Amino acid sequence: MLLVHAHPDDETLTTGGTMSHYAAAPDTSVTLVTCTLGEEGEIIPPGLALLAAGAADQLGGYRIGELVAACAALGVTDHRFLGGTGRWRDSGMVLAGHGVRAATPTRLHSRALAAPEAFADQVDALTAILEEVAPQVVVTYAADGGYGHPDHVRAHEITVAAVRRVPEVVRLYATVTGRARLEAGLASLQGADGLPFRMPEPDELPTVPDADVDVCVDVSGQREARLGALRAHATQVALWSAPGRITAFAMSNGVAQPLLDVEEFVLLAGEPAGSDAVDLFAGVA
């Protein structure tokens, strides 16, 4: 399995349980490709604020360490930065419309991942990794990047293009969150005593219709590994837990999100895994 993510922390937030699940399997290898260092991320701990792009501009280097710790918590030992460490930079984003929807800034850094002129080199770099690793299953984002972030959109685009060149890839998936599962998780947080985050407005967090979900991976057994990985990304993620195993996390916007025990995926290319599939490799020889 190979996963293509935009920034450090994305791997944990959306696919951490799945990575840990398959990394622990004796017959499955997991490779993580991260496209940028996340240099433009907003910083939660006040004591680290000067790492930001507008100050010392050292956040990317700091987040390398966070990613190393998160991978260790998840049991992932094969990690690569697309094109080499720091080859492409976090493009940043601007908020667009309702909720956490994002869009491309009007001005991009010369090394921005989302720069139009960088596309061909990025596809070549990812193709080289795919040819070396020869994964049967590849995971990235949906066409809208999940919530519109330009780097997530670019990760989707280059992954789709690179996978077309590598016949060893049997299935390409997008990580998603089904509406019903998110709503049930948010219901468990509603009214929780001491919750330090605000509850999201209706449809503020991105979801897909439940009928669109093709595979649901049970990651309840990876809970502690996921929590360890989330804690590792301390510049980007705040965690809160209460008795009864209710756990919430929030990004710098302070919007509560439940830690769900299932990670969901939509098939982008390849033969379906079958109805009610719970394994990304179901039926793969």
Secondary structure, 3 states (H helix, E strand, C coil): CEEEECCCCHHHHHHHHHHHHHHCCCCCCCEEEECCCCCCCCCCCHHHHHHCCCCCCCHHHHHHHHHHHHHHHHCCCEEEECCCCCCCECCCCEECCCCCCEECCCCCCCCECCCHHHHHHHHHHHHHHHHHHCCCEEEECCCCCCCCCHHHHHHHHHHHHHHCCCCCCCEEEEEECEHHHHHHHHHHHCCCCCCCCECCCCCCCCCECHHHCCEEEECHHHHHHHHHHHHHCCCCCEEEEECCCEEEEECCCCECEECCCEEEEEEEEECCCCCCECCCCCCCC
